[in-house]
Amino acid sequence: MPAASISTPRKLLFAALIAFLPPLFLVALLEISLRAVGYGYSPRFWEEAMIDSTAVDAPNPDFTRLFFPEALKRLFVPFAVPKEKASDEFRVLVLGGSAINGDPDPGYSVPRMVERQLNHVQGERRVVVINAALTACNSHVAREIAKDFGRLRPDMIVVYMGNNEVVGPFGPANRISAGRLGSTLPRAQVAVRKTRTGQWIQSLVEPAEASAQEWRGMQHFLAYRFPWESPDLESVYENFAHNLAFIARRAARSGVPVLFSTVAVNLHDQPPFFGEAAAAAFSEAERLAAAGDTHAAADTFQRARDLDELRFRADSRTNEIIRTTAESHPNARLLDAEAAFQERAAQPAPGFEFFYEHVHFNFHGAYVLSRLMAEAVLHNAEDLVKPRAGWLGFEEMQAHLAFTDYDVWTILREIINRFDNPPFTGIENYATRVQWMRDLYAHFSESIALAETKTRVNRQYVDAIRARPGDAELRARLARFFVANDRPAEALPLLRKLVRKQPNDLSTLDTLLRAAMMTTSWEDVAEHHADLARITPHHPGVPLYRAGAAFHRGETRTAKRLLAEYTDARGSGSATRPLEEALAGHSQP
């Protein structure tokens, strides 16, 4: 009797198994092997650490390699969250981009002010605000953080984003994060990069020039312009809506409420970066404002923003998506920051009274948003008692965070540097518009050179630390002030304690290493230089600190070579001279 024939579907299944099982087996074997030898990085946004025998979760410095070449990866503001959550603790997780992150100085960010406000007005629960916002990142990045947020056990999530949807990862203007795989399937690409095999492939296909790049901010995206009617924007809005909805659903699964905020931007004092129609609308808005037609001027300033072809500001459609998302999910609430800033604007639209430039808040703007956000959190959090005290005033907040003349000067220096580069230099008459800021910078430059100003600044830091001894950021600010004013020996004791308290804090590590180089504390350099290189191997100070470590080991020839590498690129200064002098008096064959 003839054997039963095998059906065609079974033949096809068998052929598919024969074709695909061997490659899948090889990929699985490669993945296991790469993990076994410790290749690659963790794709989680947190990593475990120990501080004074306490297990904490700290930011993972490699997380954004899922979206950027290693040389351009973005780092979190330092946090250290105990794994064991205290019963009286109320945690708020903040997601977003550089505007809410606190750029240009996260020490004066909205999340820090919200934490101060909430702990001041109610005393039943200790509020901890975790700043998980990242410069140059957008909702694609926030989506990945939301997948893993349960580890931190937040009681509420705050989302403030929208400025980077076009220029951030997988946006149509972003050619530095999508890599060779393209940006049409962002979630698939991220899934591949989470594997060690995908990371290995990424290292092979990533352009060689990417590893040598330095972060240039907005200048990375100037070649990519999108008119209001551009079809490329439709996918941007679609992805944004999907990502926000995902964050809301993921939070709902854990019973966590989400506060979605619309995005306020500089409309009145920030002309469009590019586009004839946008420039014409802005000119018309200024004419209407001068004529006293406030409502028409406000609408036209918004239209000028929407028509700007360099899309660095959240537009009206982006804010409508945020409003719709907040209305569509039972666990979501809305903070309409765009409308609130419009109501509080002294002119027909928000301007320099709230912002340093196009989107980043000055201290006043951050204070205004922190009040709005703190009130919204308190209103929507059942576990927080209602206010027992009034909100901190503006000057009180300045004292709490030690906002000194020195800090104003350093921030203005950074902002003016931005104004001296594209895209700001491409705006007609922009230099005239911001001359007042240069005059203010000149004033503070004279002021901080005075001995009495330095004494006052020192006292302000010390007073703030006495009032809030557990605030690591205040101690870091005092240490940076010491180093900048040639007092590194006073900074070192502070910095040694801080690096143990703040895992993966690049700024504090860099300040400690600089202070150690200035004071010939080679032991500190030897102990910590590898930590900085681990966090960011492409940091410009790495050759200098490696030179100091080599000198400590007695490897003079290596120290000279590395020091020359650094000074050829960066020049000599207070951090290099002690090593230069030490090497000059030391001979080695």
LUMDRENLO-437627 format. One line per field, with one value per residue (C-alpha): residue in three letters; x, z, y. Coordinates in Angstrom, 1 decimal, decimal comma, padded with zeros to 4 digits. Example, Ala and Ser with C-alpha at 12.3 -4.5 7.8 and 13.67 -1.06 7.14 Angstrom:
2
residu: [Ala|Ser] .
X: [012,3|013,7] .
Z: [007,8|007,1] .
Y: [-004,5|-001,1] .
END
This chain:
589
residu: [Met|Pro|Ala|Ala|Ser|Ile|Ser|Thr|Pro|Arg|Lys|Leu|Leu|Phe|Ala|Ala|Leu|Ile|Ala|Phe|Leu|Pro|Pro|Leu|Phe|Leu|Val|Ala|Leu|Leu|Glu|Ile|Ser|Leu|Arg|Ala|Val|Gly|Tyr|Gly|Tyr|Ser|Pro|Arg|Phe|Trp|Glu|Glu|Ala|Met|Ile|Asp|Ser|Thr|Ala|Val|Asp|Ala|Pro|Asn|Pro|Asp|Phe|Thr|Arg|Leu|Phe|Phe|Pro|Glu|Ala|Leu|Lys|Arg|Leu|Phe|Val|Pro|Phe|Ala|Val|Pro|Lys|Glu|Lys|Ala|Ser|Asp|Glu|Phe|Arg|Val|Leu|Val|Leu|Gly|Gly|Ser|Ala|Ile|Asn|Gly|Asp|Pro|Asp|Pro|Gly|Tyr|Ser|Val|Pro|Arg|Met|Val|Glu|Arg|Gln|Leu|Asn|His|Val|Gln|Gly|Glu|Arg|Arg|Val|Val|Val|Ile|Asn|Ala|Ala|Leu|Thr|Ala|Cys|Asn|Ser|His|Val|Ala|Arg|Glu|Ile|Ala|Lys|Asp|Phe|Gly|Arg|Leu|Arg|Pro|Asp|Met|Ile|Val|Val|Tyr|Met|Gly|Asn|Asn|Glu|Val|Val|Gly|Pro|Phe|Gly|Pro|Ala|Asn|Arg|Ile|Ser|Ala|Gly|Arg|Leu|Gly|Ser|Thr|Leu|Pro|Arg|Ala|Gln|Val|Ala|Val|Arg|Lys|Thr|Arg|Thr|Gly|Gln|Trp|Ile|Gln|Ser|Leu|Val|Glu|Pro|Ala|Glu|Ala|Ser|Ala|Gln|Glu|Trp|Arg|Gly|Met|Gln|His|Phe|Leu|Ala|Tyr|Arg|Phe|Pro|Trp|Glu|Ser|Pro|Asp|Leu|Glu|Ser|Val|Tyr|Glu|Asn|Phe|Ala|His|Asn|Leu|Ala|Phe|Ile|Ala|Arg|Arg|Ala|Ala|Arg|Ser|Gly|Val|Pro|Val|Leu|Phe|Ser|Thr|Val|Ala|Val|Asn|Leu|His|Asp|Gln|Pro|Pro|Phe|Phe|Gly|Glu|Ala|Ala|Ala|Ala|Ala|Phe|Ser|Glu|Ala|Glu|Arg|Leu|Ala|Ala|Ala|Gly|Asp|Thr|His|Ala|Ala|Ala|Asp|Thr|Phe|Gln|Arg|Ala|Arg|Asp|Leu|Asp|Glu|Leu|Arg|Phe|Arg|Ala|Asp|Ser|Arg|Thr|Asn|Glu|Ile|Ile|Arg|Thr|Thr|Ala|Glu|Ser|His|Pro|Asn|Ala|Arg|Leu|Leu|Asp|Ala|Glu|Ala|Ala|Phe|Gln|Glu|Arg|Ala|Ala|Gln|Pro|Ala|Pro|Gly|Phe|Glu|Phe|Phe|Tyr|Glu|His|Val|His|Phe|Asn|Phe|His|Gly|Ala|Tyr|Val|Leu|Ser|Arg|Leu|Met|Ala|Glu|Ala|Val|Leu|His|Asn|Ala|Glu|Asp|Leu|Val|Lys|Pro|Arg|Ala|Gly|Trp|Leu|Gly|Phe|Glu|Glu|Met|Gln|Ala|His|Leu|Ala|Phe|Thr|Asp|Tyr|Asp|Val|Trp|Thr|Ile|Leu|Arg|Glu|Ile|Ile|Asn|Arg|Phe|Asp|Asn|Pro|Pro|Phe|Thr|Gly|Ile|Glu|Asn|Tyr|Ala|Thr|Arg|Val|Gln|Trp|Met|Arg|Asp|Leu|Tyr|Ala|His|Phe|Ser|Glu|Ser|Ile|Ala|Leu|Ala|Glu|Thr|Lys|Thr|Arg|Val|Asn|Arg|Gln|Tyr|Val|Asp|Ala|Ile|Arg|Ala|Arg|Pro|Gly|Asp|Ala|Glu|Leu|Arg|Ala|Arg|Leu|Ala|Arg|Phe|Phe|Val|Ala|Asn|Asp|Arg|Pro|Ala|Glu|Ala|Leu|Pro|Leu|Leu|Arg|Lys|Leu|Val|Arg|Lys|Gln|Pro|Asn|Asp|Leu|Ser|Thr|Leu|Asp|Thr|Leu|Leu|Arg|Ala|Ala|Met|Met|Thr|Thr|Ser|Trp|Glu|Asp|Val|Ala|Glu|His|His|Ala|Asp|Leu|Ala|Arg|Ile|Thr|Pro|His|His|Pro|Gly|Val|Pro|Leu|Tyr|Arg|Ala|Gly|Ala|Ala|Phe|His|Arg|Gly|Glu|Thr|Arg|Thr|Ala|Lys|Arg|Leu|Leu|Ala|Glu|Tyr|Thr|Asp|Ala|Arg|Gly|Ser|Gly|Ser|Ala|Thr|Arg|Pro|Leu|Glu|Glu|Ala|Leu|Ala|Gly|His|Ser|Gln|Pro] .
X: [000,0|001,6|002,6|000,3|001,4|002,4|000,0|001,2|000,8|002,9|005,5|005,7|005,9|008,7|010,5|010,2|011,5|014,5|015,1|014,7|015,7|019,4|019,8|017,6|019,8|022,9|021,5|020,5|023,9|025,5|023,3|024,1|027,8|027,9|026,1|028,4|031,5|029,8|029,5|027,1|025,0|021,8|018,8|017,0|016,9|018,0|020,8|021,4|023,9|024,8|025,1|026,2|024,9|021,6|020,4|019,3|018,3|020,4|020,3|021,8|024,3|024,0|020,2|020,1|022,5|019,3|018,7|022,1|025,6|027,7|029,6|026,3|024,3|022,3|022,6|020,0|020,1|021,5|019,0|019,4|016,1|016,1|014,7|012,8|010,1|009,3|005,7|005,5|007,1|005,2|007,1|006,6|008,3|008,8|009,2|010,1|012,9|015,4|012,8|011,5|014,9|016,2|018,5|020,7|021,1|019,1|019,9|017,1|014,7|011,0|011,1|013,4|011,0|008,0|009,6|010,4|006,9|005,1|007,3|006,7|002,9|002,2|004,0|002,2|004,2|007,8|007,6|010,4|010,4|012,5|013,7|013,8|013,6|016,4|017,9|017,1|014,7|011,0|008,0|009,8|012,3|009,7|007,8|010,8|011,1|007,4|007,8|010,1|008,8|007,3|010,8|010,7|007,2|005,9|002,7|002,2|003,8|004,1|004,7|005,9|007,1|006,4|009,3|011,5|009,0|010,5|014,1|014,4|015,0|013,1|011,8|012,2|014,8|017,0|019,7|022,0|019,8|018,0|021,3|021,4|018,2|016,0|013,3|010,1|009,9|011,2|009,9|011,3|014,7|014,7|013,8|016,7|019,1|018,0|019,7|023,4|023,4|021,7|024,2|027,0|025,5|025,0|028,7|029,4|027,0|027,2|029,1|032,7|032,4|029,6|032,1|034,1|031,2|030,6|027,2|026,3|022,7|020,3|023,0|022,6|019,2|019,4|019,3|015,9|012,9|009,3|006,5|003,2|001,6|004,5|003,3|006,3|004,6|001,6|003,6|005,2|001,7|000,6|003,6|003,3|-000,4|000,4|003,3|001,3|-001,5|000,9|002,3|-001,3|-002,2|001,0|000,5|-003,2|-002,1|-000,3|-003,0|-000,8|-002,3|-000,7|-000,6|-000,1|000,9|000,7|003,9|004,5|007,1|008,5|006,1|006,6|010,4|011,5|011,1|010,8|014,0|013,2|010,5|009,2|005,6|006,6|008,6|005,8|003,3|005,7|006,0|002,3|001,9|004,4|002,4|-000,9|000,7|002,0|-001,5|-003,0|-004,9|-003,8|-006,1|-005,3|-001,6|-001,6|-003,3|-000,8|002,3|001,0|000,5|004,1|005,3|003,3|004,7|008,3|010,0|012,8|010,6|012,2|009,0|005,9|003,2|-000,6|-001,3|001,1|-000,6|-004,0|-002,8|-001,8|-005,2|-007,0|-004,9|-005,6|-009,3|-009,3|-007,9|-009,5|-006,2|-005,0|-005,3|-004,5|-002,3|-002,8|000,5|000,3|-003,0|-001,7|001,4|-000,7|-002,9|000,1|002,0|002,7|002,6|000,2|002,1|004,8|008,3|011,6|009,8|009,6|012,2|016,0|015,4|012,9|011,8|014,0|012,7|014,5|014,2|010,9|009,4|010,5|009,0|005,6|005,4|006,5|003,6|001,1|002,5|002,7|-000,9|-002,0|-000,2|-001,6|-005,1|-005,0|-003,1|-005,5|-002,6|-001,3|-003,0|-004,2|-001,9|-001,0|001,2|001,4|003,4|007,0|007,4|009,7|012,5|012,1|012,6|015,7|017,1|016,0|018,0|020,8|020,2|023,2|024,7|027,5|024,8|023,1|026,4|027,2|023,8|023,9|027,4|025,9|022,8|024,9|027,1|024,0|023,0|026,4|025,7|023,1|020,2|020,0|022,6|020,3|017,5|017,4|018,1|018,3|021,5|019,7|016,8|019,1|021,5|019,9|021,0|024,6|024,5|023,2|026,0|028,6|027,1|027,3|030,8|031,9|029,9|031,3|034,9|034,4|035,5|032,3|030,2|032,2|031,8|028,0|027,7|029,7|027,4|024,2|025,4|026,3|023,0|021,1|023,1|022,5|018,7|018,7|021,7|020,6|020,5|023,5|023,0|023,6|026,9|027,9|027,2|029,4|032,2|032,0|032,1|035,2|037,0|036,0|037,5|040,8|039,8|040,0|041,4|038,2|036,1|037,8|036,3|032,8|033,3|034,7|031,5|029,3|030,7|029,7|026,2|025,4|026,2|026,9|027,0|029,2|029,3|030,5|033,0|034,4|034,6|036,3|038,9|039,6|040,0|042,3|044,5|044,7|045,9|048,1|045,9|046,9|045,3|041,9|042,6|043,7|040,6|038,0|039,2|037,9|034,4|034,2|035,4|032,9|030,0|031,1|034,3|034,3|034,4|037,1|038,8|039,4|043,0|043,9|042,7|044,3|047,5|047,2|046,5|049,5|051,7|050,4|051,5|054,9|054,3|055,8|056,1|052,4|051,5|053,4|051,8|048,3|048,8|050,1|047,0|044,8|046,7|046,9|043,2|042,2|045,2|046,7|045,0|044,7|043,9|047,0|049,7|050,4|050,9|053,0|055,2|055,5|056,4|058,9|060,8|060,7|062,8|062,2|063,9] .
Z: [000,0|-001,0|001,9|002,5|000,7|002,7|002,1|000,4|003,5|005,6|002,9|003,0|006,8|006,7|004,0|006,1|009,2|007,2|005,8|009,0|012,0|011,3|011,0|014,0|015,9|014,9|015,9|019,3|019,8|018,9|021,3|024,1|023,4|023,3|026,7|028,1|027,4|028,6|025,3|024,8|027,2|029,1|027,3|030,5|031,5|035,1|036,6|040,1|042,4|046,1|048,2|051,8|051,8|050,4|047,1|044,6|041,0|039,1|035,5|032,9|031,0|028,0|027,6|024,8|022,7|021,5|019,6|019,1|018,2|021,3|020,9|020,9|023,5|025,9|029,7|032,4|035,2|038,1|040,4|043,0|044,0|046,8|045,7|048,9|048,8|052,1|053,2|053,4|050,0|047,0|043,8|040,6|037,4|034,8|031,1|028,3|026,5|027,3|028,2|031,2|031,8|032,8|030,0|030,1|033,9|035,4|038,9|038,3|036,4|036,7|038,4|041,2|041,8|041,8|044,4|046,5|046,2|047,1|050,1|051,3|051,1|052,6|055,2|055,4|052,5|051,4|047,7|045,4|041,8|039,4|036,4|033,6|030,8|028,2|026,0|022,2|023,0|022,2|022,6|021,0|023,9|026,5|025,3|026,1|029,5|030,2|029,4|032,4|034,8|037,2|038,7|040,2|041,6|040,8|042,2|039,3|035,9|034,3|030,6|029,1|025,5|021,9|020,9|019,5|017,6|014,2|015,2|017,9|017,4|014,3|013,4|009,7|010,5|012,5|010,5|013,5|015,4|012,8|011,6|008,5|009,3|008,5|010,6|009,1|011,8|014,9|017,4|015,4|015,3|019,0|019,6|017,6|019,3|022,7|021,8|022,0|018,5|017,3|019,2|017,5|014,1|015,0|015,7|012,3|010,2|012,2|010,1|011,2|011,4|014,0|016,6|016,1|016,2|019,0|020,1|018,2|019,4|016,9|014,2|013,5|012,0|010,0|006,5|007,1|006,7|006,7|005,6|007,4|004,7|004,4|004,2|006,4|009,3|009,2|010,3|013,1|014,5|014,1|016,0|018,7|019,3|019,4|021,8|024,2|024,2|024,9|028,0|029,2|028,8|030,4|033,4|033,7|033,9|037,1|038,4|038,0|036,9|034,1|033,9|030,3|029,7|026,6|025,6|026,0|023,7|023,0|020,4|020,9|021,0|018,9|015,1|012,9|012,1|008,4|005,8|004,0|005,0|008,6|008,6|006,9|009,6|012,4|010,9|010,7|014,3|015,4|013,4|015,0|018,5|017,9|016,8|020,0|018,4|021,1|020,2|016,5|017,3|019,6|016,9|014,3|016,5|016,8|013,1|012,6|014,9|013,0|009,6|010,8|008,6|011,1|013,6|017,0|018,7|019,5|017,1|017,5|016,1|018,6|021,5|020,2|020,2|023,9|024,8|023,0|024,6|028,1|027,4|025,9|028,9|032,3|034,2|032,3|033,3|031,4|032,4|029,6|030,0|026,6|027,6|031,1|029,7|027,2|030,0|032,0|029,2|029,6|025,8|023,2|023,5|025,8|025,2|027,0|030,3|030,4|028,0|027,4|023,7|021,7|024,3|027,3|030,5|032,4|036,2|036,1|033,4|035,3|038,5|036,8|035,2|038,5|040,3|037,7|037,7|041,5|041,8|039,2|040,9|044,3|042,8|041,1|043,8|046,2|048,5|049,1|051,7|050,7|051,4|055,0|053,9|051,1|048,0|047,9|046,4|043,6|045,8|048,3|045,4|044,4|047,9|048,1|044,9|045,4|042,2|042,5|040,4|039,5|038,1|036,2|034,6|033,6|032,1|030,1|028,8|027,5|026,0|024,2|022,8|021,3|019,8|018,1|016,1|013,6|013,5|015,5|013,3|010,3|011,7|010,4|013,1|015,8|017,2|017,8|019,5|022,1|022,7|026,0|027,1|026,1|028,1|031,1|030,6|030,6|033,8|035,6|034,2|036,0|039,2|039,7|039,4|042,6|045,9|047,7|045,0|045,4|049,2|048,8|046,4|048,7|051,5|049,5|048,7|052,3|053,6|051,1|052,1|055,8|055,1|053,0|053,9|051,9|048,5|046,6|043,8|046,1|047,3|043,6|042,8|045,6|044,5|040,9|042,2|044,2|041,2|038,9|041,4|041,9|045,2|044,2|047,5|049,2|046,5|046,7|050,1|048,8|045,5|047,0|049,0|046,1|043,7|046,2|046,6|042,9|040,6|037,0|037,6|034,7|035,8|039,4|038,2|035,7|038,4|040,8|038,2|037,3|040,9|041,5|038,5|039,7|043,2|042,0|043,8|041,5|043,6|043,0|039,3|039,2|041,2|039,2|035,6|034,4|035,8|033,6|030,6|031,2|031,3|028,1|026,4|024,1|026,8|025,8|029,2|029,0|027,5|030,2|033,1|031,6|031,5|035,2|036,0|034,0|035,8|039,1|038,0|037,0|033,3|032,3|028,6|028,4|030,5|028,1|025,0|026,4|027,7|024,3|022,7|025,0|024,8|021,0|020,8|023,8|024,8|028,3|031,4|035,1|035,0|032,8|034,3|037,4|035,3|032,8|035,6|037,1|033,8|033,1|036,2|035,6|033,1|031,8|029,0] .
Y: [000,0|003,4|005,7|008,6|011,8|014,8|017,8|020,9|023,2|020,8|020,7|024,5|024,5|022,0|024,0|027,1|025,4|024,1|027,6|029,6|027,4|027,3|031,1|031,6|029,1|030,9|034,3|032,9|031,4|034,7|036,6|034,1|034,3|038,1|038,3|035,7|037,8|041,0|042,7|045,6|047,7|047,5|048,9|049,9|053,6|052,7|050,6|049,3|051,0|051,1|054,2|053,8|050,2|051,3|049,8|052,5|052,8|055,4|056,6|054,3|056,4|054,1|054,2|056,7|054,6|053,0|056,3|058,0|057,1|056,6|059,9|061,8|060,0|062,1|061,8|062,0|064,5|062,4|060,7|058,0|056,4|053,8|050,4|050,2|052,9|054,6|054,4|058,2|058,9|060,2|059,9|062,0|060,9|063,6|062,8|065,2|067,1|069,8|072,5|070,5|068,9|072,3|073,3|075,3|074,6|071,6|072,9|075,4|073,1|072,9|069,4|070,7|073,6|071,4|069,2|072,2|073,6|070,3|069,6|073,1|073,3|069,8|067,9|064,5|062,9|063,4|064,3|063,1|064,3|062,2|064,2|061,6|064,2|064,2|066,9|066,4|063,5|063,1|060,8|057,8|058,0|058,6|055,6|053,4|054,9|054,3|050,6|050,3|053,0|050,5|049,9|053,4|053,0|056,5|057,7|060,1|060,7|064,2|064,5|067,8|067,3|068,3|070,5|067,7|065,5|066,6|066,9|064,2|060,4|059,0|062,5|063,4|066,0|063,7|061,9|061,2|058,8|056,7|055,1|052,9|051,0|054,0|055,6|054,1|051,4|053,1|050,5|047,6|049,4|050,0|046,3|045,2|047,6|046,2|042,9|042,4|041,1|044,3|046,4|044,5|045,1|048,7|049,1|047,7|049,8|053,1|055,6|055,9|059,7|059,3|058,2|061,4|063,8|066,3|067,4|070,6|071,0|072,7|072,9|069,1|069,7|072,9|071,3|069,8|072,1|071,3|073,7|073,5|071,4|069,0|065,3|064,3|066,0|063,7|060,7|062,9|063,8|060,2|058,8|061,5|060,6|056,9|057,3|059,5|057,0|054,2|056,1|056,7|053,0|051,7|054,0|052,9|049,3|050,2|052,5|055,6|058,9|060,9|064,7|065,7|069,3|071,4|073,1|076,9|078,5|082,0|083,5|087,3|087,6|084,6|085,3|082,2|080,5|079,9|080,5|083,5|082,9|082,6|085,8|087,6|086,4|087,4|090,9|091,2|090,1|092,8|095,4|094,3|094,4|097,9|098,9|097,6|094,7|092,2|089,3|089,4|089,8|086,7|084,6|085,8|085,1|081,5|081,3|082,5|079,7|077,1|078,3|078,2|075,5|074,8|073,0|073,5|074,6|072,6|073,8|074,1|070,6|069,1|070,9|069,7|066,1|066,6|068,0|065,2|062,5|063,9|063,9|060,3|058,3|058,0|058,1|061,2|064,9|068,1|071,0|073,6|075,4|077,0|078,7|079,6|081,3|083,2|084,5|085,6|087,3|091,0|091,4|089,8|086,5|084,9|086,2|086,9|087,4|083,6|082,2|082,6|081,9|079,8|077,2|077,1|078,7|081,4|081,3|083,2|081,0|077,8|079,3|080,0|076,5|074,9|076,6|075,5|071,9|071,6|072,8|070,3|067,4|068,4|068,7|065,3|063,3|061,7|060,7|064,3|066,4|069,8|072,8|073,6|076,5|079,0|078,4|079,5|083,0|083,8|085,2|082,3|079,9|081,7|081,3|077,6|076,8|079,3|081,3|083,7|086,4|083,9|081,4|084,2|085,0|081,4|080,9|084,1|083,1|079,8|081,5|084,2|081,5|079,9|083,3|083,5|080,3|079,1|079,0|082,3|084,0|083,5|085,6|089,1|091,7|089,1|090,5|093,8|092,0|090,3|093,2|093,8|090,3|091,0|094,2|092,2|089,7|092,5|093,9|090,5|090,0|093,1|092,2|088,7|089,9|091,9|090,4|091,4|089,6|086,4|086,6|087,1|084,2|081,9|082,9|082,2|078,7|078,0|079,3|077,2|074,1|074,7|074,9|071,8|069,7|066,7|068,5|067,2|069,7|072,6|071,1|070,5|074,1|075,3|073,0|074,2|077,8|077,0|075,4|078,3|080,7|078,9|077,3|073,6|072,4|073,6|071,8|068,4|067,2|068,1|066,4|063,2|062,8|063,7|061,1|058,4|059,8|060,5|057,5|058,4|062,1|063,3|067,0|066,1|063,6|066,1|068,8|066,5|065,4|069,0|070,0|067,0|068,0|071,6|070,4|067,5|065,0|062,3|059,6|061,1|061,2|057,6|056,5|058,3|058,9|055,5|056,3|059,3|057,5|054,7|057,2|059,0|057,7|060,7|063,4|066,0|065,7|062,0|062,3|064,8|062,7|059,6|061,6|062,4|058,7|057,6|060,0|058,6|055,1|056,4|056,1|059,5|058,8|057,9|060,9|063,2|061,8|062,0|065,5|066,6|065,1|067,2|070,5|070,2|070,1|072,3|074,3|074,8|076,1|075,9|072,2|071,3|073,5|071,4|068,3|070,2|071,4|068,0|066,4|069,2|068,3|064,6|062,7|059,3|057,4] .
END
